[in-house]
Amino acid sequence: MSEFGDRVREARKELGLSQKQLGDRVSVTQQNIGKIESGKAKGTYVLVPLARELGVNITWLATGEGPKFASRGDPELDLMVAQDPKRYRTASELFDRLMKLPPKQLAALERLLDAFSSKDN
């Protein structure tokens, strides 16, 4: 399984973005993106913005598990992504849908983020 930084690099390159361009989009320096990609920095403090800007599933980005572009448990989103992955993987629509999750699903996501963040400490 690849590491977090490897997944960031993979998704960034698929979008044709430089480290500086991605850094600008998530409000960190190019050097910080480089450190995240090389594994010298964990980068979990920008996990949500990275997932949004890269248009990838936050679970995949954080852990390497699950689908890369679709949200588990949302057949409508899976279908949208499957029909037009280039449109949705670069759009903020995936993130907007994430923020509209029912409270129970959002709480589960928050627990996942907390668990992932605690690995940094």
PyMOL commands that place a pseudoatom at each C-alpha (Angstrom):
pseudoatom trace, name=CA, resn=MET, resi=1, chain=A, elem=C, hetatm=0, pos=[0.000, 0.000, 0.000]
pseudoatom trace, name=CA, resn=SER, resi=2, chain=A, elem=C, hetatm=0, pos=[1.302, 3.455, -0.802]
pseudoatom trace, name=CA, resn=GLU, resi=3, chain=A, elem=C, hetatm=0, pos=[1.900, 6.114, 1.789]
pseudoatom trace, name=CA, resn=PHE, resi=4, chain=A, elem=C, hetatm=0, pos=[-0.099, 9.316, 2.218]
pseudoatom trace, name=CA, resn=GLY, resi=5, chain=A, elem=C, hetatm=0, pos=[2.520, 11.390, 0.395]
pseudoatom trace, name=CA, resn=ASP, resi=6, chain=A, elem=C, hetatm=0, pos=[2.579, 8.944, -2.508]
pseudoatom trace, name=CA, resn=ARG, resi=7, chain=A, elem=C, hetatm=0, pos=[-1.196, 9.284, -2.887]
pseudoatom trace, name=CA, resn=VAL, resi=8, chain=A, elem=C, hetatm=0, pos=[-0.976, 13.092, -2.790]
pseudoatom trace, name=CA, resn=ARG, resi=9, chain=A, elem=C, hetatm=0, pos=[1.731, 13.028, -5.489]
pseudoatom trace, name=CA, resn=GLU, resi=10, chain=A, elem=C, hetatm=0, pos=[-0.228, 10.555, -7.630]
pseudoatom trace, name=CA, resn=ALA, resi=11, chain=A, elem=C, hetatm=0, pos=[-3.434, 12.598, -7.548]
pseudoatom trace, name=CA, resn=ARG, resi=12, chain=A, elem=C, hetatm=0, pos=[-1.569, 15.894, -8.057]
pseudoatom trace, name=CA, resn=LYS, resi=13, chain=A, elem=C, hetatm=0, pos=[0.243, 14.581, -11.115]
pseudoatom trace, name=CA, resn=GLU, resi=14, chain=A, elem=C, hetatm=0, pos=[-2.967, 13.159, -12.575]
pseudoatom trace, name=CA, resn=LEU, resi=15, chain=A, elem=C, hetatm=0, pos=[-4.392, 16.679, -12.464]
pseudoatom trace, name=CA, resn=GLY, resi=16, chain=A, elem=C, hetatm=0, pos=[-1.245, 18.120, -14.015]
pseudoatom trace, name=CA, resn=LEU, resi=17, chain=A, elem=C, hetatm=0, pos=[-0.610, 20.406, -11.054]
pseudoatom trace, name=CA, resn=SER, resi=18, chain=A, elem=C, hetatm=0, pos=[2.776, 21.496, -9.808]
pseudoatom trace, name=CA, resn=GLN, resi=19, chain=A, elem=C, hetatm=0, pos=[3.542, 21.359, -6.104]
pseudoatom trace, name=CA, resn=LYS, resi=20, chain=A, elem=C, hetatm=0, pos=[3.292, 25.149, -6.027]
pseudoatom trace, name=CA, resn=GLN, resi=21, chain=A, elem=C, hetatm=0, pos=[-0.112, 25.157, -7.704]
pseudoatom trace, name=CA, resn=LEU, resi=22, chain=A, elem=C, hetatm=0, pos=[-1.471, 22.603, -5.252]
pseudoatom trace, name=CA, resn=GLY, resi=23, chain=A, elem=C, hetatm=0, pos=[0.106, 24.445, -2.336]
pseudoatom trace, name=CA, resn=ASP, resi=24, chain=A, elem=C, hetatm=0, pos=[-1.522, 27.689, -3.437]
pseudoatom trace, name=CA, resn=ARG, resi=25, chain=A, elem=C, hetatm=0, pos=[-4.902, 25.950, -3.594]
pseudoatom trace, name=CA, resn=VAL, resi=26, chain=A, elem=C, hetatm=0, pos=[-4.621, 24.584, -0.044]
pseudoatom trace, name=CA, resn=SER, resi=27, chain=A, elem=C, hetatm=0, pos=[-2.791, 27.596, 1.434]
pseudoatom trace, name=CA, resn=VAL, resi=28, chain=A, elem=C, hetatm=0, pos=[0.567, 25.963, 2.120]
pseudoatom trace, name=CA, resn=THR, resi=29, chain=A, elem=C, hetatm=0, pos=[3.956, 26.463, 0.511]
pseudoatom trace, name=CA, resn=GLN, resi=30, chain=A, elem=C, hetatm=0, pos=[5.407, 24.394, -2.303]
pseudoatom trace, name=CA, resn=GLN, resi=31, chain=A, elem=C, hetatm=0, pos=[8.020, 23.260, 0.199]
pseudoatom trace, name=CA, resn=ASN, resi=32, chain=A, elem=C, hetatm=0, pos=[5.303, 21.877, 2.486]
pseudoatom trace, name=CA, resn=ILE, resi=33, chain=A, elem=C, hetatm=0, pos=[3.724, 19.949, -0.392]
pseudoatom trace, name=CA, resn=GLY, resi=34, chain=A, elem=C, hetatm=0, pos=[7.179, 18.565, -1.192]
pseudoatom trace, name=CA, resn=LYS, resi=35, chain=A, elem=C, hetatm=0, pos=[7.656, 17.493, 2.429]
pseudoatom trace, name=CA, resn=ILE, resi=36, chain=A, elem=C, hetatm=0, pos=[4.224, 15.834, 2.477]
pseudoatom trace, name=CA, resn=GLU, resi=37, chain=A, elem=C, hetatm=0, pos=[4.950, 13.962, -0.746]
pseudoatom trace, name=CA, resn=SER, resi=38, chain=A, elem=C, hetatm=0, pos=[8.369, 12.830, 0.472]
pseudoatom trace, name=CA, resn=GLY, resi=39, chain=A, elem=C, hetatm=0, pos=[6.990, 11.683, 3.821]
pseudoatom trace, name=CA, resn=LYS, resi=40, chain=A, elem=C, hetatm=0, pos=[8.955, 14.264, 5.816]
pseudoatom trace, name=CA, resn=ALA, resi=41, chain=A, elem=C, hetatm=0, pos=[5.681, 15.895, 6.957]
pseudoatom trace, name=CA, resn=LYS, resi=42, chain=A, elem=C, hetatm=0, pos=[2.448, 14.120, 7.793]
pseudoatom trace, name=CA, resn=GLY, resi=43, chain=A, elem=C, hetatm=0, pos=[0.211, 16.741, 6.183]
pseudoatom trace, name=CA, resn=THR, resi=44, chain=A, elem=C, hetatm=0, pos=[-2.945, 15.699, 8.016]
pseudoatom trace, name=CA, resn=TYR, resi=45, chain=A, elem=C, hetatm=0, pos=[-3.572, 19.344, 8.902]
pseudoatom trace, name=CA, resn=VAL, resi=46, chain=A, elem=C, hetatm=0, pos=[-4.481, 19.871, 5.242]
pseudoatom trace, name=CA, resn=LEU, resi=47, chain=A, elem=C, hetatm=0, pos=[-6.170, 16.509, 4.643]
pseudoatom trace, name=CA, resn=VAL, resi=48, chain=A, elem=C, hetatm=0, pos=[-9.631, 17.922, 3.918]
pseudoatom trace, name=CA, resn=PRO, resi=49, chain=A, elem=C, hetatm=0, pos=[-8.425, 20.735, 1.632]
pseudoatom trace, name=CA, resn=LEU, resi=50, chain=A, elem=C, hetatm=0, pos=[-6.117, 18.313, -0.196]
pseudoatom trace, name=CA, resn=ALA, resi=51, chain=A, elem=C, hetatm=0, pos=[-8.950, 15.829, -0.763]
pseudoatom trace, name=CA, resn=ARG, resi=52, chain=A, elem=C, hetatm=0, pos=[-11.184, 18.643, -1.994]
pseudoatom trace, name=CA, resn=GLU, resi=53, chain=A, elem=C, hetatm=0, pos=[-8.634, 20.152, -4.371]
pseudoatom trace, name=CA, resn=LEU, resi=54, chain=A, elem=C, hetatm=0, pos=[-7.432, 16.803, -5.654]
pseudoatom trace, name=CA, resn=GLY, resi=55, chain=A, elem=C, hetatm=0, pos=[-11.023, 15.624, -6.032]
pseudoatom trace, name=CA, resn=VAL, resi=56, chain=A, elem=C, hetatm=0, pos=[-10.376, 12.323, -4.291]
pseudoatom trace, name=CA, resn=ASN, resi=57, chain=A, elem=C, hetatm=0, pos=[-12.148, 10.341, -1.610]
pseudoatom trace, name=CA, resn=ILE, resi=58, chain=A, elem=C, hetatm=0, pos=[-10.862, 11.537, 1.749]
pseudoatom trace, name=CA, resn=THR, resi=59, chain=A, elem=C, hetatm=0, pos=[-10.702, 7.959, 3.076]
pseudoatom trace, name=CA, resn=TRP, resi=60, chain=A, elem=C, hetatm=0, pos=[-8.568, 6.863, 0.135]
pseudoatom trace, name=CA, resn=LEU, resi=61, chain=A, elem=C, hetatm=0, pos=[-6.267, 9.845, 0.574]
pseudoatom trace, name=CA, resn=ALA, resi=62, chain=A, elem=C, hetatm=0, pos=[-5.905, 9.298, 4.313]
pseudoatom trace, name=CA, resn=THR, resi=63, chain=A, elem=C, hetatm=0, pos=[-5.565, 5.526, 4.380]
pseudoatom trace, name=CA, resn=GLY, resi=64, chain=A, elem=C, hetatm=0, pos=[-5.217, 4.188, 0.846]
pseudoatom trace, name=CA, resn=GLU, resi=65, chain=A, elem=C, hetatm=0, pos=[-8.398, 2.175, 1.343]
pseudoatom trace, name=CA, resn=GLY, resi=66, chain=A, elem=C, hetatm=0, pos=[-11.662, 2.343, -0.523]
pseudoatom trace, name=CA, resn=PRO, resi=67, chain=A, elem=C, hetatm=0, pos=[-12.429, 3.863, -3.888]
pseudoatom trace, name=CA, resn=LYS, resi=68, chain=A, elem=C, hetatm=0, pos=[-10.204, 6.659, -5.076]
pseudoatom trace, name=CA, resn=PHE, resi=69, chain=A, elem=C, hetatm=0, pos=[-12.874, 8.930, -6.522]
pseudoatom trace, name=CA, resn=ALA, resi=70, chain=A, elem=C, hetatm=0, pos=[-16.222, 7.873, -5.114]
pseudoatom trace, name=CA, resn=SER, resi=71, chain=A, elem=C, hetatm=0, pos=[-17.753, 8.096, -1.694]
pseudoatom trace, name=CA, resn=ARG, resi=72, chain=A, elem=C, hetatm=0, pos=[-18.638, 4.739, -0.151]
pseudoatom trace, name=CA, resn=GLY, resi=73, chain=A, elem=C, hetatm=0, pos=[-22.313, 4.235, 0.402]
pseudoatom trace, name=CA, resn=ASP, resi=74, chain=A, elem=C, hetatm=0, pos=[-23.495, 6.856, -2.059]
pseudoatom trace, name=CA, resn=PRO, resi=75, chain=A, elem=C, hetatm=0, pos=[-24.613, 5.064, -5.244]
pseudoatom trace, name=CA, resn=GLU, resi=76, chain=A, elem=C, hetatm=0, pos=[-25.664, 8.332, -6.865]
pseudoatom trace, name=CA, resn=LEU, resi=77, chain=A, elem=C, hetatm=0, pos=[-22.198, 9.825, -6.398]
pseudoatom trace, name=CA, resn=ASP, resi=78, chain=A, elem=C, hetatm=0, pos=[-20.549, 6.592, -7.541]
pseudoatom trace, name=CA, resn=LEU, resi=79, chain=A, elem=C, hetatm=0, pos=[-22.590, 6.765, -10.744]
pseudoatom trace, name=CA, resn=MET, resi=80, chain=A, elem=C, hetatm=0, pos=[-21.779, 10.455, -11.299]
pseudoatom trace, name=CA, resn=VAL, resi=81, chain=A, elem=C, hetatm=0, pos=[-18.063, 9.841, -10.878]
pseudoatom trace, name=CA, resn=ALA, resi=82, chain=A, elem=C, hetatm=0, pos=[-18.140, 6.760, -13.085]
pseudoatom trace, name=CA, resn=GLN, resi=83, chain=A, elem=C, hetatm=0, pos=[-19.933, 8.657, -15.858]
pseudoatom trace, name=CA, resn=ASP, resi=84, chain=A, elem=C, hetatm=0, pos=[-17.681, 11.698, -15.824]
pseudoatom trace, name=CA, resn=PRO, resi=85, chain=A, elem=C, hetatm=0, pos=[-14.618, 11.274, -13.569]
pseudoatom trace, name=CA, resn=LYS, resi=86, chain=A, elem=C, hetatm=0, pos=[-12.675, 14.214, -14.977]
pseudoatom trace, name=CA, resn=ARG, resi=87, chain=A, elem=C, hetatm=0, pos=[-15.488, 16.627, -14.242]
pseudoatom trace, name=CA, resn=TYR, resi=88, chain=A, elem=C, hetatm=0, pos=[-16.105, 15.503, -10.693]
pseudoatom trace, name=CA, resn=ARG, resi=89, chain=A, elem=C, hetatm=0, pos=[-12.608, 14.695, -9.568]
pseudoatom trace, name=CA, resn=THR, resi=90, chain=A, elem=C, hetatm=0, pos=[-11.533, 18.298, -10.053]
pseudoatom trace, name=CA, resn=ALA, resi=91, chain=A, elem=C, hetatm=0, pos=[-14.728, 19.948, -8.875]
pseudoatom trace, name=CA, resn=SER, resi=92, chain=A, elem=C, hetatm=0, pos=[-15.606, 20.970, -5.364]
pseudoatom trace, name=CA, resn=GLU, resi=93, chain=A, elem=C, hetatm=0, pos=[-18.940, 19.201, -5.801]
pseudoatom trace, name=CA, resn=LEU, resi=94, chain=A, elem=C, hetatm=0, pos=[-17.574, 16.075, -4.144]
pseudoatom trace, name=CA, resn=PHE, resi=95, chain=A, elem=C, hetatm=0, pos=[-16.559, 18.077, -1.100]
pseudoatom trace, name=CA, resn=ASP, resi=96, chain=A, elem=C, hetatm=0, pos=[-19.906, 19.887, -1.047]
pseudoatom trace, name=CA, resn=ARG, resi=97, chain=A, elem=C, hetatm=0, pos=[-21.701, 16.538, -1.050]
pseudoatom trace, name=CA, resn=LEU, resi=98, chain=A, elem=C, hetatm=0, pos=[-19.457, 15.352, 1.758]
pseudoatom trace, name=CA, resn=MET, resi=99, chain=A, elem=C, hetatm=0, pos=[-20.490, 18.321, 3.850]
pseudoatom trace, name=CA, resn=LYS, resi=100, chain=A, elem=C, hetatm=0, pos=[-24.158, 17.421, 3.256]
pseudoatom trace, name=CA, resn=LEU, resi=101, chain=A, elem=C, hetatm=0, pos=[-23.793, 13.932, 4.735]
pseudoatom trace, name=CA, resn=PRO, resi=102, chain=A, elem=C, hetatm=0, pos=[-26.298, 12.941, 7.420]
pseudoatom trace, name=CA, resn=PRO, resi=103, chain=A, elem=C, hetatm=0, pos=[-25.003, 13.628, 10.945]
pseudoatom trace, name=CA, resn=LYS, resi=104, chain=A, elem=C, hetatm=0, pos=[-24.321, 9.944, 11.631]
pseudoatom trace, name=CA, resn=GLN, resi=105, chain=A, elem=C, hetatm=0, pos=[-22.122, 9.570, 8.532]
pseudoatom trace, name=CA, resn=LEU, resi=106, chain=A, elem=C, hetatm=0, pos=[-20.390, 12.895, 9.190]
pseudoatom trace, name=CA, resn=ALA, resi=107, chain=A, elem=C, hetatm=0, pos=[-19.644, 11.780, 12.773]
pseudoatom trace, name=CA, resn=ALA, resi=108, chain=A, elem=C, hetatm=0, pos=[-18.126, 8.553, 11.414]
pseudoatom trace, name=CA, resn=LEU, resi=109, chain=A, elem=C, hetatm=0, pos=[-15.918, 10.591, 9.096]
pseudoatom trace, name=CA, resn=GLU, resi=110, chain=A, elem=C, hetatm=0, pos=[-14.835, 12.833, 11.952]
pseudoatom trace, name=CA, resn=ARG, resi=111, chain=A, elem=C, hetatm=0, pos=[-13.867, 9.732, 13.983]
pseudoatom trace, name=CA, resn=LEU, resi=112, chain=A, elem=C, hetatm=0, pos=[-11.808, 8.525, 11.024]
pseudoatom trace, name=CA, resn=LEU, resi=113, chain=A, elem=C, hetatm=0, pos=[-10.046, 11.885, 10.790]
pseudoatom trace, name=CA, resn=ASP, resi=114, chain=A, elem=C, hetatm=0, pos=[-9.409, 11.919, 14.543]
pseudoatom trace, name=CA, resn=ALA, resi=115, chain=A, elem=C, hetatm=0, pos=[-7.968, 8.402, 14.392]
pseudoatom trace, name=CA, resn=PHE, resi=116, chain=A, elem=C, hetatm=0, pos=[-5.752, 9.314, 11.448]
pseudoatom trace, name=CA, resn=SER, resi=117, chain=A, elem=C, hetatm=0, pos=[-4.601, 12.546, 13.117]
pseudoatom trace, name=CA, resn=SER, resi=118, chain=A, elem=C, hetatm=0, pos=[-3.728, 10.751, 16.350]
pseudoatom trace, name=CA, resn=LYS, resi=119, chain=A, elem=C, hetatm=0, pos=[-1.175, 8.683, 14.409]
pseudoatom trace, name=CA, resn=ASP, resi=120, chain=A, elem=C, hetatm=0, pos=[0.792, 11.912, 13.915]
pseudoatom trace, name=CA, resn=ASN, resi=121, chain=A, elem=C, hetatm=0, pos=[1.263, 12.411, 17.649]
for i in range(1, 121): cmd.bond("trace and resi %d" % i, "trace and resi %d" % (i + 1))
show_as sticks, trace
zoom trace
